[in-house]
Amino acid sequence: MSHPRCQDRPVDPELAGVIGRVQATLIGAGRVAVSFSGDPQSALLLTIAARALGAQRVSLLLDPIRPPAPGDDALAQEIASELGCRVLRTWSPGQARPTDVAHLPIDTVAYCAAVDAPGRVPVRTVDRQRVLFPFVEAGVRLTEVAACAQALGVSAQRLPNGRRAADGA
């Protein structure tokens, strides 16, 4: 049974095409962890992945490179819970280095860079996992990310829980 937040809701046909292209990049990805940095772009990719693959096959991966900022863990748990996904952590309190991503029960790590805003996405080498950039692979631009986020209830100003990102959720 699909989580209510992951069920389809009507969207404009052009945006449905964009979402479909992103979903197509996830086909065959197995168990996916979306690298989550607390921004709406991460929440959108998590939502699209959960809709495409089912929430049971998608996890929210707290930023695997940097220790989480105060409140990130609670925000991640809230968003993942709304989607029916679980949270994976590579950092523990007081830990000097993260746990290697290769030890997590996932097949693929998905990062949220867009075509026109690739950013500096530090990909750690993983032996047995695939690394994906679904927005880039689907040719999605930031304007399309914002439009899709709004259509799916994850607008550029609000996270899935309806709080503004500036509120610190």
VENVENSUL-V704346 format. One record per backbone hydrogen bond with DSSP energy under -1.0 kcal/mol. CO is the residue of the C=O (numbers start at 1). NH is the residue of the N-H. If there is no record, write none. Layout:
{{CO & NH} {CO & NH}}
This chain:
{{3 & 6} {12 & 16} {13 & 17} {14 & 18} {15 & 19} {16 & 20} {17 & 21} {18 & 22} {19 & 23} {20 & 24} {21 & 25} {23 & 26} {26 & 29} {31 & 107} {31 & 108} {32 & 59} {33 & 110} {34 & 61} {36 & 63} {39 & 43} {40 & 44} {41 & 45} {42 & 46} {43 & 47} {44 & 48} {45 & 49} {46 & 50} {47 & 51} {48 & 52} {49 & 53} {50 & 54} {54 & 57} {55 & 58} {57 & 32} {59 & 34} {60 & 88} {61 & 36} {69 & 72} {71 & 75} {72 & 76} {73 & 77} {74 & 78} {75 & 79} {76 & 80} {77 & 81} {78 & 82} {79 & 83} {80 & 84} {80 & 85} {86 & 60} {88 & 62} {90 & 99} {92 & 95} {100 & 103} {101 & 104} {104 & 106} {107 & 130} {108 & 33} {109 & 132} {110 & 35} {114 & 117} {117 & 114} {130 & 109} {132 & 111} {133 & 137} {134 & 138} {135 & 140} {136 & 139} {140 & 115} {141 & 145} {142 & 146} {143 & 147} {144 & 148} {145 & 149} {146 & 150} {147 & 151} {148 & 152} {149 & 154} {150 & 153} {157 & 165} {159 & 162} {163 & 159} {164 & 167} {165 & 168}}
